Amino acid sequence: MNQSDTVDAIGLLCPLPVLRVAKRMRSLKSGDAVCVVADDPAAEIDIPNFCREQGHTLVGVTRAGDRITFEIRKS
């Protein structure tokens, strides 16, 4: 993924990471993917819930230190 496919939510607290993801998802076509990088521990709950509620696929979650990266594919 290139940088334009990444939502930088570092330093943002709930609910801002999810709101940023929701905004980006609106501009994507079905099947497109985006990565979200966050450091808010609540994102580990909020982003998977967002994907489930909206029908998007949470492809993967990785953790590196305090950063959590989510790969999401739009439904």
N, C-alpha and C positions, 0 to 999 in steps of 0.2 A: 504494500500500500504506500502511496505517496503522501506527502504532508497534507495535501488538500483533502485526503480521505480520513483525516484525523481530527477529532474534536478534543481540544486541549481544555480539560476541566480542572487542571492543577490549581489549587488554592481556592476553589469554589466549594461552598458548603451546600448541603441539601436545602432546597430542591434544585439548585442551579445546574448541577451536572445533568440531571434528567431533562430539564428544560432545554439545555443546549443540544442534547441528543435529539429530542423531539423536533426541534427546529431544523436540524440538519437532515433528519429522516424525511421531512416533508419535501425536500428538494431532490431526493433520490428516486430512482426508478426501482421497481420490483426486481430483486436479485442483486442490487448493488450492495456493497459492504462498506462499513465505516469502522474505524477504531476509535475508542474513547479512552483517554488517559486521565485518571482521576487520583486524588490522594485523600478524599473524604471517605472514611471507613463506612459511612452509610451508603455509599455508592454500591458496595458489594451486595446490598439488599435491594436498593432502589432500582438499579439498572436492570438486573434480571427480572424484577417485577414489572418494570416498564415493558420489556420485551414480551413477556408472557401476556400482559394485558393488551398489547397492541398487535400481537401475532407475529412479531419479528423473531428471527432465530438468533439466539446467543451462541455464536460459533465457538468461542473460547474466552477464557479468563486467565490472565497471567499476573503474577505479582512479582515485583522487584523492589525490595525495600518497602517504602510507604506508597509506592505507585502501583496502581491497579490498571491493567489494560484489558478492555473488553472489545471483542470483535463481534459486530452485529451485522446480520444480513437482513435487508428489508424484505418483508413478505410481499 
